[in-house]
């Protein structure tokens, strides 16, 4: 791990603390958007993730494996 990774990790931690404090301030002040915005973002993320999984399953092309042992036993 180099210094760049550590500084990026530190910046992420600072950003999370600031966002957490802003969220807490919004919730304590009774702001509707303090709850609605994160919930909307999470719901959109999980719906997008579920769509991606479904699309991947829908569009996958699987070809059956040909087993040489089964072919040789059937002909014997």
Backbone as a ProteinNet text record, in pm:
[ID]
protein_1_A
[PRIMARY]
XXXXXXXXXXXXXXXXXXXXXXXXXXXXXXXXXXXXXXXXXXXXXXXXXXXXXXXXXXXXXXXXXXXXXXXXXXXX
[TERTIARY]
85.6	0	89.9	58.2	141.8	72.7	143.9	91.5	-33.3	-42.8	-159.9	-286.7	-276.4	-391.8	-433	-334.7	-364.8	-432.3	-384.5	-445.5	-586.5	-608.2	-742.8	-835.8	-786.3	-864.6	-898.9	-803.8	-829	-932.8	-924.2	-1023.3	-1162.7	-1170.7	-1300.5	-1357.3	-1273.9	-1320	-1370.7	-1297.4	-1339.3	-1471.6	-1484.9	-1609.1	-1727.2	-1706	-1813.5	-1857.1	-1761.2	-1795.7	-1875	-1831.8	-1903.7	-2044.9	-2057.6	-2190.4	-2278.6	-2219.6	-2295.6	-2346.1	-2262.4	-2304.6	-2414.7	-2402.5	-2506.9	-2638.7	-2630.8	-2750.8	-2814.8	-2732.6	-2784.1	-2847.3	-2784.1	-2840.2	-2975.3	-2986	-3111.2	-3221.3	-3186.4	-3286	-3333.9	-3240.4	-3278.5	-3361	-3342.1	-3420.4	-3556.5	-3580.9	-3709.9	-3723.3	-3613.4	-3617	-3659.5	-3758.5	-3806.3	-3698.3	-3625.6	-3524.3	-3405.6	-3380.6	-3269.1	-3290.4	-3413.9	-3443.5	-3477.3	-3551.2	-3599.1	-3485.3	-3388.9	-3280.8	-3193.8	-3143.4	-3063.4	-3144.9	-3270	-3353.7	-3378.3	-3403.5	-3424.6	-3299.9	-3184.9	-3059.6	-3036.1	-3058.6	-3039.5	-3137.6	-3262.6	-3362.5	-3325.6	-3287.8	-3247.9	-3125.7	-3030.5	-2910.7	-2947.2	-3029.1	-3064	-3155.3	-3242.4	-3323.6	-3235	-3138.4	-3044.6	-2961.2	-2918.2	-2841.3	-2924.9	-3049.5	-3138.1	-3165	-3183.5	-3203.3	-3080.5	-2961.6	-2838.4	-2824.4	-2856.4	-2849.9	-2949.1	-3071.8	-3171.6	-3130.3	-3076.2	-3032.3	-2918.8	-2828.3	-2717	-2768	-2862.1	-2918.8	-2996.9	-3069.8	-3151.4	-3066.8	-2954.7	-2875.9	-2759.2	-2740.2	-2626.5	-2651.5	-2547	-2555.9	-2474.3	-2543.7	-2477.8	-2493.5	-2382.2	-2385.8	-2360	-2438.1	-2418.1	-2281.9	-2223.8	-2094.3	-2114.2	-2021.7	-2024.5	-1923.9	-1975.3	-1889.9	-1848.8	-1717.1	-1667	-1692.6	-1692.6	-1715.1	-1856.5	-1954.1	-2092.9	-2113.1	-2047.1	-2060.8	-1999.1	-1885.3	-1819.4	-1895	-1959.5	-2037.8	-2166.9	-2225.7	-2351.6	-2328.5	-2212.7	-2187	-2138.5	-2095.7	-2041.3	-2147.1
-117	0	122.9	215.2	335	454.1	565.9	686.3	740.8	724.4	772.3	699.8	569.2	491.7	534.8	559.3	602.6	739.7	830.5	963.3	956.9	873.7	855.9	796	700.4	641.6	743.8	829.1	934.8	1034.8	1071.1	1163	1100.8	972.6	903.4	905.5	879.1	880.9	1019.9	1123.2	1260.6	1293.8	1255	1281.6	1208.2	1085.2	1008.2	1072.8	1119.5	1185.8	1313.6	1392	1516.4	1485.7	1388.3	1351.6	1295.5	1218.9	1166.2	1277.4	1377.1	1490.3	1571.6	1591.8	1662.7	1586	1454.9	1371.2	1379.5	1368.2	1375.1	1511.2	1617.1	1751	1762.1	1708.4	1711.8	1632.3	1514.5	1431.5	1499.7	1555	1620	1746.8	1812.8	1932.6	1898.8	1770.5	1726.9	1745	1750.1	1769.8	1640.7	1652.2	1538.5	1490.3	1583.6	1547.4	1474.2	1493.4	1424.6	1273.4	1230.2	1086.8	1043.2	1127.8	1089	1074	1162.9	1158.8	1032.8	998.5	875	749.4	746.7	629.7	616.5	726.6	724.5	676.7	724	681.8	532.1	482.9	340.1	253.2	294.4	216.7	212.8	326.9	330.3	242.2	243.1	159	11.3	-32	-173.2	-217.2	-129.8	-164	-176.8	-88.2	-98.8	-225	-260.2	-382.6	-505.4	-508.1	-620.7	-629.7	-514.9	-515.8	-570.9	-530	-577.4	-729.5	-782.2	-926.8	-997.8	-946	-1006.3	-999.7	-887.4	-873	-969.9	-986.7	-1080.1	-1222.8	-1261.3	-1395.8	-1413	-1310.3	-1316.7	-1327.8	-1260.5	-1254.4	-1352.1	-1433.9	-1526.1	-1639.3	-1678.7	-1788.5	-1905.2	-2012.4	-2129.5	-2244.6	-2303.1	-2418.8	-2543.2	-2648.6	-2770.3	-2832.2	-2886.8	-2952.8	-3091.1	-3129	-3263.2	-3346.9	-3450.8	-3536.6	-3656.2	-3673.8	-3782.5	-3918.6	-3929.5	-4057.8	-4106.7	-4018.6	-4058.4	-4106.8	-4043.9	-4084	-4220.7	-4249.8	-4378.3	-4490.9	-4465.6	-4567.6	-4597.5	-4497.3	-4516.9	-4598.2	-4586.3	-4658.9	-4800.1	-4831.3	-4965.2	-5065.3
0	0	0	-87	-95.5	-28.9	-26.8	39.8	-28.4	-158.6	-232.3	-185.3	-166.3	-119.3	20.9	105.5	242.4	243.8	160.8	158.7	100.9	2	-52	53.2	128.7	236.5	343.2	376.6	474.6	425.7	297.4	241	239.3	210.1	213.1	354.4	454.6	594.1	633.6	594.7	627	558.5	431.2	357.1	420.9	465	527.2	658.2	737.7	864.2	837.4	739.6	706.9	657.6	567.4	517.3	628.6	718.8	831.9	922.6	947.8	1030	962.1	830.4	757	760.3	745.2	752.1	890.5	993.6	1130.7	1158	1112	1129	1058.5	938.2	864.6	931.7	983.7	1052.3	1179.7	1255.5	1380.8	1357.7	1244.7	1216	1155	1130.4	1077.1	927.3	857.3	712.6	642.8	555.5	478.4	381.8	321.7	222.7	283	411.1	476.1	473.9	477.8	470.2	328.5	256.6	124.6	23.4	27.6	-69.7	-57.3	60.7	69.7	39.1	82	55.1	-94.9	-162	-306.4	-379.4	-337.2	-400.2	-378.9	-258.1	-230.4	-307.6	-312.8	-386.9	-535.2	-591.3	-732.4	-757.5	-665.1	-679.9	-680.6	-583.8	-574.6	-688.9	-736	-853.2	-977.2	-992.1	-1103.1	-1095.5	-975.9	-956.1	-990.7	-945	-975	-1125	-1191.2	-1336.3	-1406.8	-1362	-1423.7	-1409.3	-1291	-1269.7	-1361.1	-1367.8	-1455.4	-1601.1	-1645	-1783.6	-1814.6	-1719.5	-1739.5	-1752.7	-1669.1	-1677.3	-1807.6	-1847.5	-1968.5	-2094.7	-2099.6	-2223	-2228.3	-2126.8	-2127.5	-2226.7	-2295.2	-2391.2	-2336.4	-2301.8	-2245.7	-2344.1	-2380.4	-2468.6	-2384.8	-2407	-2327.3	-2355.1	-2249.7	-2264.1	-2325.2	-2410.5	-2469.5	-2392.9	-2327.9	-2246.2	-2330.2	-2350.9	-2435.5	-2374.4	-2240.6	-2175	-2198.1	-2192.2	-2214.1	-2358.5	-2454.9	-2594.6	-2616	-2555.5	-2576.6	-2508.3	-2393.7	-2324.2	-2400.4	-2461.9	-2534.4	-2660.3	-2724.6	-2847.9	-2820.2	-2697.7	-2668.4	-2636.8
[MASK]
++++++++++++++++++++++++++++++++++++++++++++++++++++++++++++++++++++++++++++

